[in-house]
Amino acid sequence: MRKCLVLAVLLVMTVPAAAADDEKLIKTATLDITQTRVSFLVSGNAGGGVLHYQGKDYPFSVGGLGIGGIGISKLEAAGDVYNMTDRKQFTGVYSAFRTGYAAGDSGKGKLWLKNADGVVLQLRGKSEGVALNLGADAVNISFK
């Protein structure tokens, strides 16, 4: 529990990873993702997806912790990957800034994530369940 609290404090102090207007984004791949989030002030998420890069598909796992939100939601999304010059840059810890809501299956929102290698993910999709999401996250992506 203490590790979760320390992680949550560090996340609040990080700068949101939403793409800045002056940051040049070059689309290099796409992805599909399914993730389940359980939130009650501290949130946990797990899931996976497929990276579509240079004509090949690479399955990956997603996991992480965050702060903010109450409820359970399932995210099914497709997205774009920017600024990746090598598949190895895709894995690692991403920080995120998320806003949105989910009520039934009408949730809408965008999720931007960025890792230390400068790879940016933009996810679009719909959420199912009942949740209110506003906060910071740390998401770890690894290949299966």
Secondary structure as UniProt FT lines:
FT   HELIX           2..13
FT   TURN            21..22
FT   STRAND          27..53
FT   TURN            54..55
FT   STRAND          56..82
FT   HELIX           87..90
FT   STRAND          92..108
FT   STRAND          110..115
FT   TURN            116..117
FT   STRAND          120..143
//
